[in-house]
Amino acid sequence: MAVNAIVSLLLSHQFDAARSHWRKIRGENKHAAMRGIGVYFHLKDKKFDDALNVLQDEQDMFSIFLRS
């Protein structure tokens, strides 16, 4: 449910609100999309190394896809 709220905010171009909501729940919500959203925020800020660090220890297919 929280991931859907963040995605809705992103689709509405409410990036600051989406980022704020993501920061609040990123530690407790382990949904794969949360990693993707984190990568998106880092890429949007042109912090490419930080984007890769989000996926550093992950070996699932979704993370491998995001790294590529």
LINDABEL-V980908 format. One record per residue. N is the residue number from 1. RES is the residue in three letters. D_LAST is the distance of its C-alpha to the last C-alpha in whole Angstrom. Layout:
n = (N:N)
res = (RES:RES)
d_last = (D_LAST:D_LAST)
//
This chain:
n = (1:2:3:4:5:6:7:8:9:10:11:12:13:14:15:16:17:18:19:20:21:22:23:24:25:26:27:28:29:30:31:32:33:34:35:36:37:38:39:40:41:42:43:44:45:46:47:48:49:50:51:52:53:54:55:56:57:58:59:60:61:62:63:64:65:66:67:68)
res = (MET:ALA:VAL:ASN:ALA:ILE:VAL:SER:LEU:LEU:LEU:SER:HIS:GLN:PHE:ASP:ALA:ALA:ARG:SER:HIS:TRP:ARG:LYS:ILE:ARG:GLY:GLU:ASN:LYS:HIS:ALA:ALA:MET:ARG:GLY:ILE:GLY:VAL:TYR:PHE:HIS:LEU:LYS:ASP:LYS:LYS:PHE:ASP:ASP:ALA:LEU:ASN:VAL:LEU:GLN:ASP:GLU:GLN:ASP:MET:PHE:SER:ILE:PHE:LEU:ARG:SER)
d_last = (27:26:23:24:26:23:22:25:26:22:23:27:25:27:24:26:28:24:23:26:26:23:24:27:26:22:24:26:24:21:20:16:16:17:14:12:15:15:12:13:16:15:13:16:18:16:16:12:13:14:11:10:13:13:11:12:15:13:12:13:11:10:9:6:5:5:4:0)
//
